[in-house]
Amino acid sequence: MAPEQRERAILDSALTLAAEGGIAALTVRTVATRAGVTPALVAHYRPSMDAFVAEVFGTIVSAERAEVIAAARETGGLRARLAIVVASLLDGARDDVTLVWVQAWAAGARNEELGARVREEMDHWQQELEAIVAEGVAAGELSAAQADGAAWLLLAMVDGMNAHSLVKWAPDDRAALARRALAAILG
């Protein structure tokens, strides 16, 4: 295999492992086994496992964000856009990504590269949601006073409900509860 192909195979193997078992599943040995190479070859292509875990995390969650925000932007109106975000993130279909997030929050306390990437990705989510809310304010769908903190509250609600769901401690229909809470926030 060409070096570029081998590097891609290692990354793809790590992405698959993380989707199956979260980023906690990523070790040099597990990635090597999945990629069908030796651990030394993984270490050659990815000399810092901390940086590699941060890269895998970023790849997974940025793809999710791009997909969810693109779907939300396909519709008009603040409430409709936010409803798509809520439904997409809380319907249970993305529990694999939720596990990646929750593990990254915990592991990021010890892995500075991962912690920095978690903060960066959280900032991106915040910016995207604030932009949607600002567009709603500009369109007169909501007052600036109502918009203050709406993106933060939405993120906290989604993150909390998703984290709870990983241990099966959440309402059966998280999205419906979040829509009701969002309606109360937006007035």
NUDREN-730438 format. One line per 8 residues: number of its first residue (from 1); their letters; for each residue x negated, y, z of N, C-alpha, C. Coordinates in nm, 4 decimals. Layout:
NUM = a = X Y Z X Y Z X Y Z ~ ...
REM end
This chain:
1 = mapeqrer = -0.0836 -0.1178 0.0000 0.0000 0.0000 0.0000 -0.0888 0.1252 0.0000 ~ -0.0452 0.2243 -0.0723 -0.1169 0.3518 -0.0720 -0.1041 0.4155 0.0671 ~ -0.2033 0.4959 0.1067 -0.1962 0.5567 0.2410 -0.0664 0.6333 0.2672 ~ -0.0160 0.7059 0.1683 0.1080 0.7810 0.1867 0.2256 0.6867 0.2110 ~ 0.2266 0.5754 0.1387 0.3333 0.4770 0.1567 0.3232 0.4099 0.2938 ~ 0.2015 0.3791 0.3359 0.1808 0.3154 0.4661 0.2252 0.4114 0.5772 ~ 0.1873 0.5380 0.5648 0.2278 0.6368 0.6648 0.3793 0.6495 0.6703 ~ 0.4436 0.6494 0.5530 0.5903 0.6587 0.5479 0.6550 0.5345 0.6089
9 = aildsalt = 0.5965 0.4175 0.5836 0.6496 0.2927 0.6406 0.6414 0.2950 0.7931 ~ 0.5340 0.3508 0.8460 0.5189 0.3611 0.9915 0.6237 0.4563 1.0475 ~ 0.6413 0.5724 0.9834 0.7436 0.6669 1.0289 0.8834 0.6058 1.0185 ~ 0.9138 0.5427 0.9064 1.0462 0.4815 0.8896 1.0717 0.3736 0.9951 ~ 0.9692 0.2967 1.0275 0.9829 0.1941 1.1315 1.0119 0.2576 1.2660 ~ 0.9440 0.3670 1.2973 0.9675 0.4362 1.4239 1.1082 0.4961 1.4275 ~ 1.1532 0.5514 1.3167 1.2887 0.6070 1.3106 1.3928 0.4983 1.3340 ~ 1.3722 0.3832 1.2751 1.4652 0.2711 1.2931 1.4658 0.2245 1.4386
17 = laaeggia = 1.3469 0.2103 1.4965 1.3386 0.1697 1.6370 1.4092 0.2695 1.7282 ~ 1.3875 0.3977 1.7040 1.4504 0.5009 1.7870 1.6016 0.4987 1.7705 ~ 1.6495 0.4740 1.6499 1.7943 0.4661 1.6280 1.8541 0.3468 1.7019 ~ 1.7780 0.2400 1.7154 1.8271 0.1192 1.7822 1.8162 0.1253 1.9339 ~ 1.7089 0.1867 1.9836 1.6856 0.1817 2.1275 1.6379 0.3111 2.1899 ~ 1.6495 0.4204 2.1165 1.6033 0.5481 2.1688 1.4532 0.5625 2.1561 ~ 1.4042 0.6783 2.1947 1.2603 0.7014 2.1819 1.1798 0.6218 2.2844 ~ 1.2457 0.5716 2.3886 1.1765 0.4877 2.4863 1.1276 0.3575 2.4218
25 = altvrtva = 1.1858 0.3215 2.3087 1.1463 0.1990 2.2390 1.0174 0.2161 2.1594 ~ 0.9664 0.3377 2.1521 0.8507 0.3649 2.0678 0.7194 0.3452 2.1429 ~ 0.6487 0.2433 2.1039 0.5113 0.2217 2.1488 0.4299 0.1891 2.0252 ~ 0.3004 0.1972 2.0367 0.2149 0.1613 1.9230 0.2463 0.0185 1.8792 ~ 0.2615 -0.0696 1.9765 0.2850 -0.2122 1.9452 0.4212 -0.2348 1.8788 ~ 0.5287 -0.1718 1.9309 0.6612 -0.1955 1.8714 0.6703 -0.1365 1.7306 ~ 0.6093 -0.0211 1.7114 0.6095 0.0390 1.5776 0.5287 -0.0487 1.4821 ~ 0.4148 -0.0968 1.5266 0.3313 -0.1826 1.4425 0.4055 -0.3108 1.4040
33 = tragvtpa = 0.4702 -0.3713 1.5007 0.5450 -0.4944 1.4734 0.6547 -0.4683 1.3710 ~ 0.7312 -0.3612 1.3908 0.8400 -0.3290 1.2990 0.7858 -0.2988 1.1597 ~ 0.6718 -0.2302 1.1510 0.6144 -0.1922 1.0214 0.5364 -0.3073 0.9569 ~ 0.5102 -0.4117 1.0345 0.4343 -0.5248 0.9808 0.2867 -0.4933 0.9630 ~ 0.2340 -0.4126 1.0539 0.0921 -0.3752 1.0497 0.0323 -0.3972 1.1882 ~ -0.0962 -0.3760 1.1987 -0.1619 -0.3905 1.3282 -0.1448 -0.2629 1.4105 ~ -0.1491 -0.2757 1.5436 -0.1442 -0.1555 1.6266 -0.2566 -0.0569 1.5930 ~ -0.3719 -0.1078 1.5566 -0.4838 -0.0191 1.5209 -0.4498 0.0675 1.4002
41 = lvahyrps = -0.3749 0.0122 1.3058 -0.3370 0.0907 1.1880 -0.2379 0.2008 1.2255 ~ -0.1448 0.1707 1.3151 -0.0527 0.2739 1.3633 -0.1334 0.3839 1.4319 ~ -0.2263 0.3449 1.5181 -0.3093 0.4428 1.5899 -0.3952 0.5239 1.4929 ~ -0.4344 0.4640 1.3833 -0.5120 0.5372 1.2824 -0.4273 0.6485 1.2194 ~ -0.3043 0.6147 1.1829 -0.2165 0.7122 1.1178 -0.1528 0.8088 1.2173 ~ -0.1332 0.7640 1.3391 -0.0704 0.8457 1.4428 -0.1570 0.8386 1.5683 ~ -0.2659 0.9138 1.5720 -0.3589 0.9032 1.6855 -0.3017 0.9501 1.8190 ~ -0.2005 1.0332 1.8172 -0.1369 1.0777 1.9418 0.0067 1.0262 1.9438
49 = mdafvaev = 0.0326 0.9320 2.0325 0.1678 0.8783 2.0428 0.2638 0.9852 2.0933 ~ 0.2175 1.0754 2.1815 0.3038 1.1834 2.2288 0.3509 1.2692 2.1123 ~ 0.2589 1.3047 2.0233 0.2951 1.3865 1.9070 0.3860 1.3078 1.8126 ~ 0.3610 1.1792 1.7986 0.4425 1.0965 1.7100 0.5854 1.0850 1.7630 ~ 0.5999 1.0657 1.8930 0.7338 1.0586 1.9523 0.8066 1.1909 1.9310 ~ 0.7359 1.3010 1.9485 0.7972 1.4329 1.9259 0.8405 1.4477 1.7802 ~ 0.7594 1.3989 1.6884 0.7947 1.4052 1.5461 0.9183 1.3214 1.5158 ~ 0.9225 1.2011 1.5697 1.0373 1.1129 1.5466 1.1632 1.1775 1.6047
57 = fgtivsae = 1.1548 1.2267 1.7269 1.2680 1.2961 1.7872 1.3146 1.4098 1.6962 ~ 1.2235 1.4957 1.6556 1.2588 1.6108 1.5725 1.3212 1.5708 1.4407 ~ 1.2700 1.4669 1.3804 1.3241 1.4197 1.2530 1.4690 1.3746 1.2699 ~ 1.4949 1.3009 1.3751 1.6301 1.2486 1.3979 1.7291 1.3603 1.4304 ~ 1.6940 1.4462 1.5244 1.7923 1.5448 1.5691 1.8085 1.6610 1.4725 ~ 1.7041 1.6934 1.3977 1.7212 1.8011 1.2989 1.8086 1.7540 1.1828 ~ 1.7987 1.6264 1.1486 1.8860 1.5724 1.0436 2.0316 1.5743 1.0899 ~ 2.0542 1.5394 1.2162 2.1902 1.5440 1.2693 2.2437 1.6873 1.2656
65 = raeviaaa = 2.1640 1.7815 1.3133 2.2083 1.9212 1.3158 2.2411 1.9706 1.1756 ~ 2.1550 1.9435 1.0800 2.1787 1.9876 0.9425 2.3092 1.9299 0.8885 ~ 2.3334 1.8031 0.9155 2.4553 1.7375 0.8678 2.5800 1.7966 0.9327 ~ 2.5772 1.8145 1.0632 2.6947 1.8650 1.1352 2.7234 2.0098 1.0964 ~ 2.6211 2.0924 1.0920 2.6417 2.2336 1.0580 2.6876 2.2470 0.9131 ~ 2.6331 2.1685 0.8231 2.6779 2.1736 0.6830 2.8253 2.1367 0.6724 ~ 2.8670 2.0337 0.7449 3.0089 1.9950 0.7423 3.0958 2.1066 0.7988 ~ 3.0504 2.1704 0.9054 3.1284 2.2789 0.9652 3.1395 2.3972 0.8690
73 = retgglra = 3.0349 2.4239 0.7968 3.0340 2.5391 0.7067 3.1185 2.5165 0.5810 ~ 3.1608 2.3943 0.5587 3.2452 2.3651 0.4426 3.3880 2.4127 0.4622 ~ 3.4237 2.4508 0.5826 3.5584 2.4978 0.6109 3.5519 2.6434 0.6544 ~ 3.6638 2.7072 0.6492 3.6693 2.8467 0.6893 3.7270 2.8618 0.8282 ~ 3.6910 2.9680 0.8937 3.7480 3.0001 1.0232 3.6681 2.9444 1.1388 ~ 3.6559 3.0271 1.2392 3.5781 2.9922 1.3577 3.6282 2.8651 1.4247 ~ 3.7554 2.8611 1.4560 3.8089 2.7463 1.5295 3.7950 2.6162 1.4503 ~ 3.8188 2.6225 1.3206 3.8048 2.5025 1.2374 3.6595 2.4564 1.2336
81 = rlaivvas = 3.5676 2.5510 1.2215 3.4249 2.5138 1.2184 3.3813 2.4507 1.3494 ~ 3.4200 2.5136 1.4595 3.3805 2.4585 1.5889 3.4495 2.3256 1.6166 ~ 3.5708 2.3092 1.5676 3.6400 2.1803 1.5837 3.5649 2.0695 1.5110 ~ 3.5096 2.1010 1.3945 3.4308 2.0007 1.3216 3.3038 1.9667 1.3984 ~ 3.2381 2.0682 1.4539 3.1176 2.0427 1.5335 3.1519 1.9512 1.6507 ~ 3.2565 1.9858 1.7235 3.2968 1.9066 1.8403 3.3334 1.7644 1.7997 ~ 3.4160 1.7511 1.6987 3.4577 1.6170 1.6555 3.3379 1.5344 1.6099 ~ 3.2475 1.5967 1.5370 3.1302 1.5243 1.4861 3.0379 1.4770 1.5977
89 = lldgardd = 3.0211 1.5597 1.6981 2.9265 1.5271 1.8045 2.9853 1.4401 1.9152 ~ 3.1173 1.4383 1.9266 3.1783 1.3675 2.0393 3.2631 1.2468 2.0008 ~ 3.2621 1.2074 1.8757 3.3497 1.0958 1.8370 3.2899 0.9585 1.8660 ~ 3.1687 0.9548 1.9179 3.1061 0.8267 1.9518 3.0221 0.7680 1.8403 ~ 3.0350 0.8196 1.7205 2.9590 0.7648 1.6080 2.8107 0.8012 1.6148 ~ 2.7766 0.8989 1.6961 2.6384 0.9449 1.7064 2.5758 0.9112 1.8421 ~ 2.6246 0.8088 1.9055 2.5696 0.7724 2.0363 2.4214 0.7363 2.0285 ~ 2.3760 0.6878 1.9144 2.2330 0.6589 1.8991 2.1506 0.7873 1.9092
97 = vtlvwvqa = 2.2010 0.8951 1.8514 2.1305 1.0230 1.8589 2.1424 1.0806 1.9999 ~ 2.2567 1.0605 2.0632 2.2721 1.1052 2.2018 2.1681 1.0386 2.2906 ~ 2.1447 0.9094 2.2727 2.0434 0.8383 2.3513 1.9052 0.8986 2.3264 ~ 1.8761 0.9306 2.2027 1.7479 0.9934 2.1696 1.7342 1.1269 2.2434 ~ 1.8406 1.2084 2.2411 1.8383 1.3368 2.3117 1.8150 1.3168 2.4619 ~ 1.8943 1.2317 2.5245 1.8865 1.2141 2.6695 1.7481 1.1631 2.7097 ~ 1.6964 1.0681 2.6366 1.5626 1.0184 2.6676 1.4568 1.1263 2.6453 ~ 1.4759 1.2091 2.5441 1.3789 1.3157 2.5169 1.3804 1.4207 2.6272
105 = waagarne = 1.5005 1.4530 2.6796 1.5055 1.5482 2.7905 1.4239 1.4954 2.9087 ~ 1.4384 1.3677 2.9380 1.3654 1.3093 3.0510 1.2157 1.2971 3.0209 ~ 1.1823 1.2403 2.9073 1.0406 1.2183 2.8739 0.9679 1.3497 2.8454 ~ 1.0411 1.4511 2.8005 0.9802 1.5800 2.7719 0.9221 1.6475 2.8950 ~ 0.9616 1.6031 3.0127 0.9051 1.6576 3.1362 0.7595 1.6144 3.1537 ~ 0.7223 1.5025 3.0927 0.5852 1.4510 3.1046 0.5074 1.4607 2.9735 ~ 0.5762 1.4697 2.8637 0.5131 1.4774 2.7314 0.5345 1.6199 2.6805 ~ 0.4326 1.7037 2.6934 0.4474 1.8456 2.6605 0.4824 1.8666 2.5135
113 = elgarvre = 0.4273 1.7853 2.4253 0.4609 1.8004 2.2829 0.6085 1.7696 2.2585 ~ 0.6582 1.6678 2.3243 0.7999 1.6350 2.3130 0.8843 1.7436 2.3784 ~ 0.8443 1.7900 2.4960 0.9177 1.8966 2.5633 0.9290 2.0207 2.4762 ~ 0.8196 2.0564 2.4092 0.8221 2.1730 2.3202 0.9174 2.1497 2.2038 ~ 0.9175 2.0292 2.1500 1.0065 1.9996 2.0364 1.1521 1.9969 2.0817 ~ 1.1792 1.9469 2.2021 1.3155 1.9484 2.2556 1.3637 2.0926 2.2671 ~ 1.2806 2.1793 2.3240 1.3194 2.3203 2.3372 1.3435 2.3845 2.2008 ~ 1.2583 2.3534 2.1060 1.2742 2.4073 1.9705 1.4062 2.3619 1.9075
121 = emdhwqqe = 1.4369 2.2349 1.9200 1.5607 2.1826 1.8612 1.6838 2.2372 1.9335 ~ 1.6750 2.2537 2.0644 1.7867 2.3131 2.1380 1.8072 2.4583 2.0927 ~ 1.6970 2.5302 2.0718 1.7070 2.6679 2.0217 1.7753 2.6716 1.8850 ~ 1.7417 2.5763 1.7988 1.8048 2.5723 1.6657 1.9559 2.5506 1.6769 ~ 1.9967 2.4578 1.7638 2.1402 2.4354 1.7846 2.2064 2.5628 1.8352 ~ 2.1439 2.6260 1.9329 2.1981 2.7484 1.9903 2.2142 2.8560 1.8826 ~ 2.1121 2.8730 1.8001 2.1158 2.9743 1.6943 2.2255 2.9448 1.5930 ~ 2.2404 2.8207 1.5559 2.3443 2.7832 1.4590 2.4837 2.8118 1.5147
129 = leaivaeg = 2.5072 2.7732 1.6381 2.6390 2.7962 1.6979 2.6639 2.9446 1.7227 ~ 2.5625 3.0162 1.7644 2.5795 3.1605 1.7825 2.6121 3.2292 1.6504 ~ 2.5522 3.1817 1.5411 2.5823 3.2391 1.4092 2.7283 3.2136 1.3712 ~ 2.7778 3.0950 1.3965 2.9182 3.0637 1.3664 3.0106 3.1515 1.4506 ~ 2.9790 3.1659 1.5784 3.0608 3.2498 1.6663 3.0538 3.3955 1.6210 ~ 2.9353 3.4439 1.5858 2.9205 3.5830 1.5399 3.0015 3.6074 1.4132 ~ 3.0066 3.5096 1.3252 3.0885 3.5225 1.2047 3.2363 3.5329 1.2420 ~ 3.2776 3.4590 1.3434 3.4151 3.4671 1.3905 3.4464 3.6035 1.4498
137 = vaagelsa = 3.3517 3.6603 1.5207 3.3696 3.7950 1.5753 3.3789 3.8952 1.4614 ~ 3.2890 3.8835 1.3635 3.2887 3.9755 1.2492 3.4191 3.9663 1.1697 ~ 3.4790 3.8478 1.1661 3.6046 3.8287 1.0931 3.7262 3.8668 1.1771 ~ 3.7031 3.9086 1.3015 3.8133 3.9492 1.3879 3.8888 3.8329 1.4497 ~ 3.8325 3.7132 1.4445 3.8992 3.5959 1.5012 3.8840 3.5877 1.6518 ~ 3.7940 3.6668 1.7066 3.7654 3.6605 1.8481 3.6908 3.7868 1.8864 ~ 3.7105 3.8298 2.0072 3.6435 3.9527 2.0519 3.5011 3.9203 2.0958 ~ 3.4187 4.0224 2.0969 3.2809 4.0048 2.1412 3.2766 3.9555 2.2857
145 = aqadgaaw = 3.3703 4.0042 2.3678 3.3751 3.9605 2.5082 3.4058 3.8114 2.5171 ~ 3.4961 3.7631 2.4324 3.5276 3.6192 2.4321 3.4090 3.5377 2.3816 ~ 3.3337 3.5951 2.2886 3.2235 3.5225 2.2258 3.1041 3.5080 2.3186 ~ 3.0909 3.5992 2.4146 2.9755 3.5981 2.5030 2.9638 3.4636 2.5744 ~ 2.8577 3.3941 2.5479 2.8329 3.2654 2.6128 2.9055 3.1473 2.5528 ~ 2.9881 3.1683 2.4507 3.0667 3.0577 2.3948 2.9772 2.9467 2.3406 ~ 2.8694 2.9825 2.2709 2.7805 2.8803 2.2156 2.7131 2.8015 2.3276 ~ 2.6697 2.8699 2.4328 2.6076 2.8011 2.5462 2.7054 2.7053 2.6124
153 = lllamvdg = 2.8262 2.7519 2.6336 2.9266 2.6656 2.6968 2.9578 2.5439 2.6108 ~ 2.9684 2.5650 2.4808 2.9965 2.4539 2.3904 2.8839 2.3504 2.3962 ~ 2.7601 2.3961 2.3894 2.6473 2.3023 2.3954 2.6437 2.2270 2.5283 ~ 2.6647 2.2982 2.6368 2.6623 2.2326 2.7675 2.7726 2.1272 2.7781 ~ 2.8892 2.1604 2.7276 3.0016 2.0678 2.7329 2.9722 1.9428 2.6483 ~ 2.9260 1.9627 2.5270 2.8958 1.8494 2.4382 2.7852 1.7637 2.4980 ~ 2.6770 1.8277 2.5427 2.5652 1.7515 2.5986 2.6076 1.6729 2.7214 ~ 2.6842 1.7371 2.8089 2.7281 1.6675 2.9300 2.8193 1.5497 2.9005
161 = mnahslvk = 2.9179 1.5727 2.8152 3.0107 1.4631 2.7826 2.9383 1.3480 2.7131 ~ 2.8457 1.3816 2.6240 2.7723 1.2753 2.5559 2.6831 1.1989 2.6524 ~ 2.6148 1.2688 2.7413 2.5307 1.1999 2.8394 2.6152 1.1082 2.9263 ~ 2.7325 1.1567 2.9702 2.8212 1.0738 3.0512 2.8661 0.9495 2.9752 ~ 2.8900 0.9669 2.8462 2.9417 0.8549 2.7676 2.8417 0.7403 2.7575 ~ 2.7125 0.7697 2.7682 2.6120 0.6643 2.7576 2.6244 0.5618 2.8696 ~ 2.6786 0.6040 2.9826 2.6997 0.5107 3.0930 2.8482 0.4808 3.1112 ~ 2.9221 0.5079 3.0035 3.0660 0.4782 2.9985 3.1437 0.5546 3.1055
169 = wapddraa = 3.1023 0.6787 3.1333 3.1714 0.7638 3.2288 3.2108 0.8920 3.1574 ~ 3.3139 0.8790 3.0783 3.3643 0.9924 3.0002 3.5068 0.9590 2.9590 ~ 3.5843 1.0606 2.9261 3.7200 1.0345 2.8774 3.7145 0.9501 2.7498 ~ 3.8200 0.8730 2.7269 3.8253 0.7924 2.6054 3.8161 0.8794 2.4807 ~ 3.8803 0.9933 2.4837 3.8771 1.0836 2.3688 3.8057 1.2122 2.4082 ~ 3.6719 1.2058 2.4081 3.5906 1.3213 2.4462 3.6177 1.4403 2.3562 ~ 3.6376 1.4139 2.2285 3.6580 1.5241 2.1340 3.7857 1.6006 2.1655 ~ 3.8921 1.5295 2.2013 4.0190 1.5973 2.2339 4.0024 1.6845 2.3587
177 = larralaa = 3.9351 1.6330 2.4588 3.9111 1.7112 2.5794 3.8257 1.8340 2.5465 ~ 3.7245 1.8160 2.4655 3.6381 1.9287 2.4279 3.7144 2.0328 2.3466 ~ 3.8038 1.9890 2.2595 3.8849 2.0854 2.1824 3.9728 2.1684 2.2751 ~ 4.0316 2.1046 2.3752 4.1144 2.1781 2.4714 4.0289 2.2771 2.5515 ~ 3.9126 2.2346 2.5933 3.8237 2.3236 2.6676 3.7766 2.4379 2.5780 ~ 3.7460 2.4070 2.4534 3.7044 2.5109 2.3586 3.8151 2.6113 2.3358 ~ 3.9377 2.5655 2.3242 4.0521 2.6566 2.3064 4.0632 2.7500 2.4264 ~ 4.0384 2.6982 2.5451 4.0434 2.7828 2.6644 3.9294 2.8842 2.6644
185 = ilg = 3.8140 2.8450 2.6197 3.6986 2.9355 2.6138 3.7245 3.0468 2.5136 ~ 3.7779 3.0101 2.3991 3.7974 3.1080 2.2912 3.9256 3.1889 2.3080 ~ 4.0130 3.1445 2.3960 4.1361 3.2200 2.4217 4.2449 3.1998 2.3201
REM end
